[in-house]
Amino acid sequence: MNLPFDRWLPAQRWYSGRGRKIAQVRPVVVEALRSDLDLVLLEVAYTDGPVEGYQVLVRWDTGTDSALIGADGARAGFDALADPEAAGALLSFIEASKQIGPVRFIREPGADLGPGTPVRVLGGEQSNTSVVFGAQTIFKVFRRVTPGINPDIELTRALAGNPYVTALLGSYEINWGAEQYMLGMASAFAPNSVDGWQVAITGAGDDFAEQSRGLGVAVGSVHRALADALGTRVGAFPAQTMTDRLHAVAARVPEMRDHVPAIEQHYRAVAGEASTEHRIHGDLHLGQVLHTPQGWLVIDFEGEPGQPLEERRRPDSPLRDVAGMLRSYDYAAHQRLLSAGGDEAAAGQWADDNGAAFCAGYASVGDTDPRQATAVLRAYELDKAVYEAGYEARYRPDWLPIPLKAIGRLLNA
């Protein structure tokens, strides 16, 4: 196969190697699913740093100009997920639990995947590609692939029956070499849903606190179900890990440096704390939840995309997810301020009120009351804000004041 993946990849929304210089793109797996449809795993090497793996499904000689990858001799290769017929074929393979060479398509017991049409590709995702079939099924293809058990499939399966999670309907995977790669999943689609970020920034301020309480109930229920299904352990507060991250960010973000001693002191003050740990979402924020006419759903259990797979599958404190949601409320408050006017004090009050409502809802069903672990929760919030400062300084410098102001508030609370 000789498609120009090295030119095509950097233009894709889900490509994570921006800013790195490609040395070589090599197809390491090319598996024909049909005569006109190939599953391709790419190994992308850079001039520095580790290689990355990506999945591309190639449809030959059929597609639109916007989906064109390029020519391979007399053939033209297109991104198959932009083609309704090809996407429907992949869903039918899962429905039939089909085995094609080393590729296994697996339907969950009793799952009904519904009709394979009509089809639309969702445009909001950045690390995967999702295709919706009718109003019943959503098919997610993992573009960045690593060997091992994908937490999104693993945790969604473990949460079967929980009312705050969409049901897993099927998945597909491949054994390559001595490793297993999970490549995608089909799950129940939630029609008439809106992501929590949009609800938060556009909804009426006086009404959203009740929604926040309901969201806390949903997250608390999911945490409790994960603890019951996959077990718990007692873990020490990760002071050293947080301190290492703090110094790494401060080295790149000069505006952080004056805060370092006070943040370190806060970490040291809670370093002796131990807490119950279990599997968590790992990347929880308002964009990872959906509001439906029936209530809230928690989605996308892959964890923080930048972390290694073993880190994303490791049990952690549920307070990390709670802190992620509290930081998301702070961002939403600033977005509301930009959109609708108002002052910083009002934005801060909105974030505090909704964070308190979220924690109250969480405590009503969860095994932990975040309000009874104030210092430890604040440490997790600080750690998240430190991460945000590093991210904003690199990608959105205009947003850097949001986490910097939050760090100041948290240290003075």
Disulfide bonds with the S-S distance in Angstrom:
none
